[in-house]
């Protein structure tokens, strides 16, 4: 399918190389199998993680400790190509790099960085991020997970929910209330009292491992606490990093749905001609392309702002809100063009459409991002 606006011509040589490398990996290692993974509710994380690490995709936008140290736009392009395969694949990379590695890299001690970042960058260790709770999703300030001091140790109690990679993780970055405010803790998952049962019966992000985390008197040394941050600034800065990957990633999901719809419209014959020759179908495809191209432009612009050190969280909210909505609309239109075939896993559309229902919600619901923009416009907070 033609890139009518020639958006990728704005990428530099390194960014195009990353695009092509990740696209080839997805075509060879993911697309032939992801329909089965989705249907079976499995994801071969332990098999794929070292391969993703060898490509430099884990923590790729971080410097040192075995990380690739790419620019932000390169990270975005990689997320786009990963999510063109499946949102679960991009989620795995986003959680590993932006939610688990980033807080250790930004706020961790030298010991924490040396212990965890090199094996995580290589895909030899898997991380997860514990913020969302069963009763506190959009309102993390009121989380109930609590860490109390006991001598020189911390004792952690509570629970987290909807945690990607939770049941396979080697380390969890967990945020908890303390007597001194919200703190982050680097928790090895083999610590006594830590359990992470997998969540089943999902109809979205099925090719992804989602778990609950439970902490029952989990005893941690002082060295487990992240020394470089206190308060909500810590977890929110991690979410901003991950949301940047999302606003790029969903452009890939949208493109995959649009490409499937265009190819189907060119080959599916009804009433003696391809359905793509009918005006109603062409109108759908035209608006789908407009939405996908606008999302791509937004991603490119925000990537340039991030590379210049000028990206603000409210701009990330704009990108996450606008691009996920656009991608979901495109997926739904593609499903309609494919008719009955649109609900089968022989085509990628229903898989992307179901996945995007989760992407719309996680790492900030559309309602929360709407209120972020509302506050930016009016100066008035409307969260309560």
N, C-alpha and C positions, 0 to 999 in steps of 0.2 A: 504494500500500500504506500502511495506517494506521501512524502512529508511536504504537504503543499506550502506550508509557511517556512520550510527549510530551517526548522528550529535547531536541529542537531549540527547545522553548520556553525552555530555559535559555540560549540564545544571545541576545546583545544585538542591537540594531538594525544596527550595523555588521557584525557577524558574519553575520547573516542576509543582508545585502546581498551580502557576499562569497560566501556559499553560493550565492545565486541567480545571481550574475554568472558564477561559475565553472561552475555546472551548465549554464547556457545556452550558454556557450562550448563545453563538452564535447559537448552535444547537437548544436550546429550544425557544429562544426569537426572533431570527432573521431569520434563514434559512426558517422556514415555511411561512414567510410573505414577505421576501425581494423582491421576484419576482414581487409581486403585488405592493409593494412600488415603485419599479423601473418603472413598467408599468404606474402607476398612477402619478408618479412624486411627491411622498410624502415621508416624513420621520418623524416618531412620536418622535421628539426630546424631547418634554416636558415629555412624558411618559417614555422614556428610560433613560434620564439624571439622575434621582434619583436612578435608578437601577444600572447604571454604577458607580455612586458615592458611593453607598452602597458596591460595590465590591472593592472600593479603586482605580478605574482606572483613575480618573480625577485628573491630576496633580500628578500622582503616583510617579514620580521620583523627586518630590520636598519635602523638609523637613519642618515640622511644619505646623501650620494653618489648621489642619485636613487632610493634605496630607499624603500618605502612606510612603513616603521616601524610596522607593525601589531603587535597583541599576539600572544602565542603561540597562543591558541585560534583566532584568525582564520587563522593559518598552518595549523593542524591541519585546520580546516574546509575550507580550499582543497585541502589534500592529499587529504582524503576525497573531495571531488567530482572531483578529477583522476583518482584511482585507480578511481573508479566507471567512468571511461572506460577506462583501461588502466594497469597498473602501470608500463609503460614511460614513459607521459606523466608520471606522478608522479615517477618516478625522474629524468627529465630535470630537472624543477623542483627536486627535492631536491638533486641533485648540484650544479646551478648555484648554488643559494642557500646550502645548509647545508654543503657539502663544499668548494666552490671559493671562493665569495665570503666565507663566514664566517671562514675562517682569515686571509684578507687583511684583512678588517674588524677582527678581534679582535687579530691578532698582527703585521699588516703595518706597514710604514713609511708615512709620509704620501705619499711618492712612489708607492709601490705602490698605495695606496688610490685616489689621484687618477687614476692611469693605468688601472686595471682596473675598479674598482667601477661607475662611471657607465655605461660601455658594456656591462658584464655585466648591470646592472639593466635596461637598455633592450633586451636581447637582441641587441645588435649584436656582442658578443663572447661566445663560449661557453667554459666552463671544464670541467676534469675534475680528479680527485683521485687521486693515485697513492700507494697504501699497500700493497695486497695484492700479494704476489709468487707466482710459480709454486710455490715450496716453503714459503712462509710466509704462510698466510692468517690463521689464528686466533692465530698467535704472532708479531706484528709486531716484538716486541723483538729478534728474531733476523734481521731483514731483512738482505739482502746488498747491496742498492743502497748505494753508498758515494760520498760527496763528499769529495775531497781538496783541500786548498789548493795552489795553484800560483802563487806570488807573491801578487798581490792578488786573484786569481781563484779560483773553485771549478771543479773538473773532476768531472763526474758520470758514473758508470758503473753499469750494472745493468739491471734489468727489472721491470716490474709487469704484473699480469694481471687480467682481468675488470674493465676500467676503462670505466665508462659515459661516453659522449661522447668517448672518447679520440681517435678518428681524425678527428673534426670540430672538436676543441677549438682555440681560439686560444691558450689558456694552460693549463698544468697546474700544480697545487700538488702537489709531489713531496716525499715524506719519505724521508730517507736517513740512514745512519750517517755520522758524522764522528768525528774524533779527540776531539771535545768532546761526544759523545753525538748523539742523533737530532735533526736539524734539518729544517725545512721550507724549500722553495725555490720561488719563483715562476718558472716556466720557460715563456717564449714557445715555442710549438710549431714556429716556423720557425727555431729555433736549430740550427745544424749538429750532426749526430750524434743528433738526436731523430727517432725513427720510431714510428708507431702503426698497425700493421696491424690491420684489423678481424677479429674472431672470427666465423666462420660456422658453419653446421650446428647452430645452437641450436634446441632444441625449447621453449624458454621465453624470455620477454622478447624475442620476435622483433620486436616493434614498438619496438625500442630499439637503439641503436648501442653495441656492446661491443667493446673493443679490448685489445690488449697495448700496453705502452709499452716502448721500448728506448732506452737511453742509452749511446752509444758516444763517450766522451771529449767529453761535452757541456760546453762551457766557458761559465761564467756569471760575471758580475761579483759583487763583494761585495754589491752592492745587491739581488741576487736572493734572498738569504737572508731569511727572516722574522725580524725582530729580537726579537719579543716573546715567544718561547717556545723552550724546549729540552726534549728528552725526549719520552716517550710521551704526556705530558699534552696536547700539541698535537693530534696526530691523534685521540686518544681523545675529546677535547672536541668535535671536529668530528663524529665518529661519533655522539655523544650527541645532537647537534642533528638529525642526519639520522634517527636512530632514532625521535625524537619524531614526525617527519613520517610515518614508516612506520607507527607504531602507530595513527595517525589514518587514514592512507591505506587500510590494509587493511579498515577498517570500510566504506569505499566499495565495495571489491571484493566483500565479503561481501553488502552490500545489493544490488548489481547481480545477484548470483547468486540471492539469495533472491527478488527481484522477478521474475526470469525463471522461477523454479520455481513461484511462486504463479500467475503468469499462465498458464503451461503447464498446471498442474493444474486450472485453472478451465475450460480450453477443450479439453483432450485427452480424448476420449470413448473409454472401453473398457467392454465389458460393459453398454452401454446408459446410462452416466452418466459425468460428468467424473471423472477419477482423483482429483481433490481431494475427492471425496465418500467415498473409501475411508479407513478408519481408519488404515491403515498410512501412507498419504501424509500425512494430517493430523498424525500423530505426528512424521514427519520434519520437516514445515514448522514445527511448534510448537517443536521443539528447535533448529532452525535460527534461528528468531526469537530464542529465548532467548540463544543464543550471540552473535548479532549485537548484541542490545540490551546484553548484558553488556560486550561489547567497546566499544560506544559510551559506556557509563557510565565505563569505565576511561579512555577517551580524554578525556572531559570532565573527569574528576577530575584527571588528570595535567596537562591544559591549565590548570586553575585553579592547581595547584601551581606550574607554570612561570611563569604570569603573576604569582604572588606572590613569585617568586624563591626558591622552596623546593624545587624539583624536584631529586632526587638521581639520579645515574647508575643506581643499582640499581633505582630505581623505573621508570626508562626501560626497563631490562632486563625487568622484570615486564611492562610494557605490550607490548613488542615480542614477547616469548615468548608471552604469553597471547593477544594479539589476532591474531597471524599464524596460530597453531595453530587458533584459532576460525574464522578466515576460510577456511583450507584445508579444514577439516572441512565447513563450509557449502558450499563449492564442490563437494566430492566428493558430498555428499548431493544437491545440485541436479543434478549430472550423472546420478545414478541416477534421479531423478524424470523427467528428460527422456528417459531411455532412449537409443535410438539417435540421436535428434536432439541429445542432449547432447554428442556428439563432433564436431558440425559447427560451422563458424564463422558459420552463420546465427544462432546464439544466442551470447551472450557467455561461457557457463559454462566450456567447455573452455579458452578463452583465459585466463580468470582463474585457473582451476585450475592450468594449466601455469605461468603467471607466478608464482603464489604459492609454487610449489616453489622458485623462485629467491629470493623474498623471505624464505622460511624460512631460507635459508642466508646471504644476504649481510648485511653490516654486523652481524656476530655471529651465528653458528649457534645453533640452539636448544640445543645442548649447552653452548656457552659461557655463554649467558644462564641456563641451568639452574644452572651452577656459580657464577655471580654471586649468584643467590638462595641457593644452598646455603651460600656463605660468609657472606652476610648473616644467615642463620639460625643458623649454628654458630660463626662466627668463625674457621673453619678453611678455608684455601685448598686447593683440590683440583685445580689446573690442571696439576700435574706429578706 
